[in-house]
Amino acid sequence: MGRLRALLRKLDEYQRAHRWLAWPLAVNKKYGDDQAGNQAALITYYAFFSLFPLLLVAVTVLGLLLAHNPSLQHRVLSSALKDFPVLGTQLRENIHSLNRTGVGLGLGLVGTFYGARGVASAAQNAFNHVWNVPKAERPGFPQNTLRSFGLIIVGGGGIILTTALSGFGSGSATPGIRIVAFVVALALNVLVFWACFRLAIAKTVSGRDFRLAAVIAAVVWQVLQGFGTFLVSHELKNASEVYGTFAFIIGLLWWIYFQTQFTLYALEVDVVRARRLVPRSLVQPPLTTGDERAFRLYVGEERRRRATEVEVRLNEPVDTPPSSDGDRTRTRQAGQMPHLERLPDEGAAS
């Protein structure tokens, strides 16, 4: 154990001195501290059960808007659902619009839409948790419900639009059109992800702080979308009826979970950058200034009332001086991080 600890300490010293290694380790440590994997699993659960109701609403609304142009309606729906990851063909064949009219249709759409809000609520909670937004600073009722509806409209509508655009491009025989469609779809996906982050994350976090996360999440979406289509067309096309059904369901859950994990990792990259949580220690003590800032964030997240202060005392040494008192005062007044006081070492006191 002594040799292993000495080896880990050498590795820790090396990564602290080399930012190219300290960055991914800091992001991964923040991801683990936040238990973001559990948050991703929760979003996946709600997303899986919200997918079909939301697609039912989308298909019905598109059918109403394009009722006088059946050919365009068919092209849009076919393009959007055909290239939907993993279950595109099955969705196109089995998702049909509601056949009600008048008040019945309106009530059906509202009920279906309201029942699918779980994924948006889970996303709000996960994104704010990753940013360690204090509970006192998060939107309450009814703002959080309105944000959930906005998140569903922007996110769901944007996914349908960009997927349809990708479908139009992939169906073209001209390489130039395919490239343009891909680039435009990618740019729109970046805007969609940024808008979803802005709706989900409390306003105490600046919109410019998660621009990089929007780019990363959009690129991963495009890659996983293409990989999901490849998986279905090449690996599952000859599966038996029973095995194929389970494979499609597991494939869809796997795809949603992967996308959610990468999205949370992308947000963690921006959190580490914006909050200066680099480097983090692998072997403690001593702690780093990144550890110190992270502890302030973790404790400050539990602040449930605005008119409160949270104080944390550390009895472990920190290898470099912390932020100045002036910075601490400004931070504490802004309500973003709690005050953190470091106790003197016992050896120094004696």
C-alpha positions as CSV (number, residue, x, y, z in Angstrom):
1,M,0.0,0.0,0.0
2,G,2.9,2.4,0.7
3,R,4.4,1.9,-2.7
4,L,1.0,2.3,-4.4
5,R,0.3,5.5,-2.4
6,A,3.8,6.9,-3.3
7,L,3.1,6.1,-7.0
8,L,-0.3,7.9,-6.8
9,R,1.4,10.9,-5.2
10,K,3.9,11.1,-8.0
11,L,1.1,10.9,-10.5
12,D,-0.8,13.6,-8.6
13,E,2.2,15.9,-8.6
14,Y,2.7,15.3,-12.3
15,Q,-0.9,16.1,-13.3
16,R,-1.0,19.2,-11.2
17,A,2.0,20.6,-13.1
18,H,0.6,19.7,-16.6
19,R,-2.7,21.3,-17.5
20,W,-3.3,18.9,-20.5
21,L,-3.7,16.1,-17.9
22,A,-5.1,18.2,-15.0
23,W,-8.1,19.3,-17.1
24,P,-9.6,16.0,-18.0
25,L,-8.9,14.7,-14.5
26,A,-10.6,17.7,-12.9
27,V,-13.6,17.3,-15.2
28,N,-13.9,13.6,-14.4
29,K,-13.6,14.3,-10.6
30,K,-16.3,17.0,-10.8
31,Y,-18.5,14.6,-12.7
32,G,-18.0,12.0,-10.0
33,D,-18.5,14.4,-7.1
34,D,-21.8,15.5,-8.7
35,Q,-22.9,11.9,-9.2
36,A,-23.8,13.0,-12.7
37,G,-24.2,9.5,-13.9
38,N,-27.2,9.1,-11.6
39,Q,-28.6,12.3,-13.0
40,A,-28.1,11.0,-16.6
41,A,-29.9,7.8,-15.7
42,L,-32.9,9.7,-14.3
43,I,-33.1,11.9,-17.4
44,T,-32.9,8.8,-19.6
45,Y,-35.8,7.2,-17.7
46,Y,-38.0,10.2,-18.2
47,A,-36.9,10.8,-21.8
48,F,-37.7,7.2,-22.7
49,F,-41.3,7.5,-21.4
50,S,-41.7,11.1,-22.8
51,L,-40.5,10.3,-26.3
52,F,-43.6,8.8,-27.7
53,P,-46.1,11.3,-26.2
54,L,-44.0,14.2,-27.5
55,L,-43.7,12.7,-30.9
56,L,-47.5,12.2,-30.9
57,V,-47.9,15.9,-30.2
58,A,-45.3,16.9,-32.8
59,V,-46.9,14.7,-35.5
60,T,-50.4,16.0,-34.7
61,V,-49.3,19.7,-34.8
62,L,-47.4,19.2,-38.1
63,G,-50.5,17.5,-39.5
64,L,-52.6,20.5,-38.6
65,L,-50.2,23.1,-39.9
66,L,-49.6,21.2,-43.2
67,A,-53.1,19.9,-43.7
68,H,-53.5,21.7,-47.0
69,N,-50.2,20.3,-48.4
70,P,-50.2,16.5,-47.9
71,S,-47.1,15.9,-49.9
72,L,-45.0,18.3,-47.9
73,Q,-46.4,16.9,-44.7
74,H,-45.4,13.4,-45.7
75,R,-41.9,14.5,-46.7
76,V,-41.3,16.4,-43.4
77,L,-42.6,13.5,-41.2
78,S,-40.7,10.9,-43.2
79,S,-37.5,12.8,-43.1
80,A,-37.7,13.6,-39.4
81,L,-38.8,10.2,-38.2
82,K,-36.8,8.1,-40.6
83,D,-33.5,9.3,-39.4
84,F,-34.5,9.5,-35.7
85,P,-31.8,7.5,-33.8
86,V,-32.3,3.8,-33.4
87,L,-36.1,3.6,-33.8
88,G,-36.7,5.8,-36.8
89,T,-38.4,3.3,-39.0
90,Q,-40.6,2.0,-36.2
91,L,-41.6,5.5,-35.2
92,R,-42.5,6.4,-38.8
93,E,-44.8,3.3,-39.1
94,N,-46.4,3.5,-35.7
95,I,-46.7,7.1,-34.7
96,H,-49.9,8.7,-36.1
97,S,-51.6,11.9,-35.3
98,L,-54.6,12.2,-33.0
99,N,-57.9,11.8,-34.8
100,R,-59.9,14.0,-32.5
101,T,-61.2,17.5,-33.4
102,G,-62.0,20.7,-31.6
103,V,-62.0,20.7,-27.8
104,G,-61.2,17.0,-27.6
105,L,-58.0,17.4,-29.7
106,G,-56.9,20.4,-27.6
107,L,-57.4,18.6,-24.3
108,G,-55.6,15.5,-25.7
109,L,-52.6,17.6,-26.8
110,V,-52.5,19.5,-23.5
111,G,-52.7,16.3,-21.5
112,T,-50.1,14.5,-23.5
113,F,-47.8,17.5,-23.5
114,Y,-48.2,17.9,-19.7
115,G,-47.5,14.2,-19.1
116,A,-44.2,14.4,-20.9
117,R,-42.8,17.3,-18.8
118,G,-40.9,14.9,-16.5
119,V,-37.8,14.9,-18.8
120,A,-37.6,18.7,-18.7
121,S,-37.9,18.8,-14.9
122,A,-35.2,16.2,-14.6
123,A,-32.9,18.2,-17.0
124,Q,-33.4,21.4,-15.0
125,N,-32.5,19.7,-11.8
126,A,-29.4,18.0,-13.4
127,F,-28.1,21.0,-15.1
128,N,-28.4,23.2,-12.1
129,H,-26.9,20.5,-9.9
130,V,-23.9,20.3,-12.3
131,W,-23.4,24.1,-12.0
132,N,-24.0,23.8,-8.2
133,V,-26.6,26.6,-8.3
134,P,-27.8,27.2,-4.7
135,K,-31.3,25.9,-4.2
136,A,-32.3,29.4,-3.1
137,E,-31.3,30.7,-6.5
138,R,-33.2,28.2,-8.6
139,P,-36.6,29.1,-10.1
140,G,-39.6,28.0,-8.1
141,F,-43.2,27.4,-9.0
142,P,-44.6,28.5,-11.5
143,Q,-41.4,29.6,-13.2
144,N,-39.9,26.1,-13.2
145,T,-43.0,24.7,-14.8
146,L,-43.0,27.3,-17.5
147,R,-39.3,26.7,-18.1
148,S,-40.1,23.0,-18.5
149,F,-42.7,23.7,-21.2
150,G,-40.3,26.0,-22.9
151,L,-37.6,23.4,-22.8
152,I,-39.9,20.8,-24.4
153,I,-41.0,23.2,-27.1
154,V,-37.5,24.4,-27.9
155,G,-35.7,21.2,-27.5
156,G,-38.3,18.9,-29.1
157,G,-39.0,21.3,-31.9
158,G,-35.4,21.9,-32.6
159,I,-34.6,18.2,-32.7
160,I,-37.5,17.5,-35.2
161,L,-36.3,20.4,-37.3
162,T,-32.7,19.5,-37.5
163,T,-33.4,15.8,-37.9
164,A,-35.7,16.6,-40.8
165,L,-33.0,18.9,-42.3
166,S,-30.5,16.1,-42.0
167,G,-33.0,13.7,-43.6
168,F,-33.4,16.0,-46.6
169,G,-29.7,16.3,-47.0
170,S,-29.0,12.6,-46.7
171,G,-31.7,11.9,-49.3
172,S,-30.0,14.2,-51.9
173,A,-27.7,12.7,-54.5
174,T,-25.6,15.9,-54.6
175,P,-22.6,15.9,-52.2
176,G,-22.7,19.7,-51.9
177,I,-26.3,19.7,-50.7
178,R,-25.4,17.0,-48.2
179,I,-22.5,19.0,-46.8
180,V,-24.6,22.2,-46.6
181,A,-27.5,20.4,-44.9
182,F,-25.1,18.8,-42.4
183,V,-23.4,22.2,-41.5
184,V,-26.7,24.0,-41.2
185,A,-28.2,21.2,-39.0
186,L,-25.1,21.3,-36.8
187,A,-25.3,25.1,-36.4
188,L,-29.0,24.8,-35.5
189,N,-28.2,22.1,-33.0
190,V,-25.7,24.3,-31.3
191,L,-28.4,27.1,-31.0
192,V,-30.9,24.5,-29.8
193,F,-28.6,23.2,-27.1
194,W,-27.6,26.6,-26.0
195,A,-31.3,27.7,-25.7
196,C,-32.1,24.6,-23.8
197,F,-29.3,25.3,-21.3
198,R,-30.4,28.9,-21.0
199,L,-34.0,27.7,-20.2
200,A,-32.9,25.0,-17.8
201,I,-30.1,26.7,-15.8
202,A,-30.8,29.5,-13.4
203,K,-30.0,33.1,-14.4
204,T,-27.2,33.3,-11.9
205,V,-25.1,31.4,-14.5
206,S,-24.2,33.6,-17.4
207,G,-25.2,32.4,-20.9
208,R,-21.6,32.7,-22.2
209,D,-20.4,30.2,-19.6
210,F,-22.0,27.3,-21.4
211,R,-21.4,28.1,-25.0
212,L,-18.6,25.5,-25.3
213,A,-21.0,22.9,-23.8
214,A,-23.6,23.7,-26.5
215,V,-21.0,23.1,-29.2
216,I,-19.8,19.8,-27.7
217,A,-23.3,18.5,-27.1
218,A,-24.4,19.4,-30.7
219,V,-21.4,17.6,-32.2
220,V,-22.0,14.5,-30.1
221,W,-25.7,14.6,-31.1
222,Q,-24.7,14.5,-34.8
223,V,-22.2,11.7,-34.2
224,L,-24.5,9.5,-32.1
225,Q,-27.4,10.2,-34.5
226,G,-25.4,8.8,-37.4
227,F,-24.1,5.9,-35.3
228,G,-27.6,5.0,-34.2
229,T,-28.8,4.9,-37.7
230,F,-25.8,2.7,-38.6
231,L,-26.5,0.4,-35.7
232,V,-30.0,-0.3,-36.8
233,S,-29.3,-0.6,-40.5
234,H,-26.3,-2.9,-40.2
235,E,-26.5,-4.7,-36.9
236,L,-30.1,-5.3,-36.1
237,K,-31.7,-5.6,-39.5
238,N,-31.5,-9.5,-39.4
239,A,-32.5,-9.9,-35.8
240,S,-35.5,-12.2,-35.0
241,E,-38.8,-10.6,-34.1
242,V,-38.5,-11.1,-30.4
243,Y,-34.8,-10.3,-30.1
244,G,-35.2,-7.4,-32.4
245,T,-37.8,-5.8,-30.2
246,F,-35.7,-6.0,-27.1
247,A,-32.6,-4.9,-29.1
248,F,-34.4,-1.7,-30.3
249,I,-35.6,-0.8,-26.8
250,I,-32.2,-1.4,-25.3
251,G,-30.6,0.5,-28.2
252,L,-32.8,3.5,-27.7
253,L,-32.1,3.5,-23.9
254,W,-28.4,3.2,-24.6
255,W,-28.5,6.0,-27.1
256,I,-30.4,8.4,-24.8
257,Y,-28.1,7.6,-21.9
258,F,-24.9,8.1,-23.9
259,Q,-26.2,11.5,-25.2
260,T,-27.2,12.6,-21.8
261,Q,-23.8,11.6,-20.3
262,F,-21.9,13.5,-22.9
263,T,-24.1,16.5,-22.4
264,L,-23.4,16.5,-18.7
265,Y,-19.7,16.0,-19.3
266,A,-19.8,19.0,-21.7
267,L,-21.4,21.1,-19.0
268,E,-18.8,20.0,-16.5
269,V,-16.0,21.2,-18.9
270,D,-17.5,24.7,-18.8
271,V,-18.0,24.5,-15.0
272,V,-14.4,23.6,-14.4
273,R,-13.3,26.4,-16.8
274,A,-15.6,29.1,-15.4
275,R,-15.1,28.3,-11.8
276,R,-11.4,27.6,-12.1
277,L,-11.5,24.1,-10.6
278,V,-8.1,23.1,-12.0
279,P,-6.0,21.3,-10.8
280,R,-7.8,18.9,-8.4
281,S,-5.9,16.6,-6.1
282,L,-5.8,12.8,-6.5
283,V,-4.1,12.2,-3.1
284,Q,-5.0,14.3,-0.1
285,P,-3.5,16.1,1.7
286,P,-2.6,18.7,0.6
287,L,-5.6,20.1,-1.2
288,T,-5.4,22.4,-4.2
289,T,-7.1,25.8,-4.7
290,G,-9.3,23.9,-7.2
291,D,-10.4,21.6,-4.4
292,E,-11.1,24.6,-2.1
293,R,-13.3,26.3,-4.7
294,A,-15.1,23.0,-5.4
295,F,-15.9,22.5,-1.7
296,R,-17.3,26.0,-1.5
297,L,-19.6,25.2,-4.5
298,Y,-20.7,21.9,-3.1
299,V,-21.7,23.3,0.3
300,G,-23.1,26.5,-1.2
301,E,-25.5,24.5,-3.3
302,E,-27.4,23.5,-0.2
303,R,-28.3,27.1,0.7
304,R,-32.1,27.2,0.7
305,R,-32.7,30.8,1.6
306,R,-31.2,33.9,0.1
307,A,-30.7,35.7,3.5
308,T,-28.3,33.1,4.8
309,E,-24.5,32.6,4.7
310,V,-22.7,29.3,4.7
311,E,-19.3,29.0,6.3
312,V,-17.0,26.0,5.7
313,R,-13.8,25.3,7.8
314,L,-11.0,23.2,6.4
315,N,-8.4,21.7,8.7
316,E,-6.2,20.4,5.9
317,P,-3.4,22.4,4.2
318,V,-3.8,23.9,0.8
319,D,-0.7,23.9,-1.4
320,T,-1.2,27.5,-2.8
321,P,-2.8,30.6,-1.2
322,P,-6.5,30.9,-1.8
323,S,-8.3,33.8,-3.5
324,S,-7.9,37.2,-1.9
325,D,-10.3,38.4,0.8
326,G,-11.7,41.0,-1.6
327,D,-12.7,38.3,-4.1
328,R,-14.3,36.3,-1.3
329,T,-16.3,39.2,-0.1
330,R,-17.6,39.9,-3.6
331,T,-18.4,36.3,-4.1
332,R,-20.3,36.0,-0.8
333,Q,-22.3,39.1,-1.5
334,A,-23.3,37.8,-4.9
335,G,-24.6,34.6,-3.3
336,Q,-22.8,32.3,-5.6
337,M,-20.4,30.6,-3.2
338,P,-20.3,30.3,0.6
339,H,-17.4,31.7,2.7
340,L,-14.7,29.2,3.4
341,E,-12.3,29.5,6.2
342,R,-9.2,27.4,6.5
343,L,-8.1,26.4,10.0
344,P,-4.4,26.4,10.8
345,D,-2.6,23.1,10.9
346,E,-2.3,21.4,14.3
347,G,1.4,21.2,13.9
348,A,1.8,24.9,13.1
349,A,-0.5,25.8,16.1
350,S,1.7,23.8,18.5
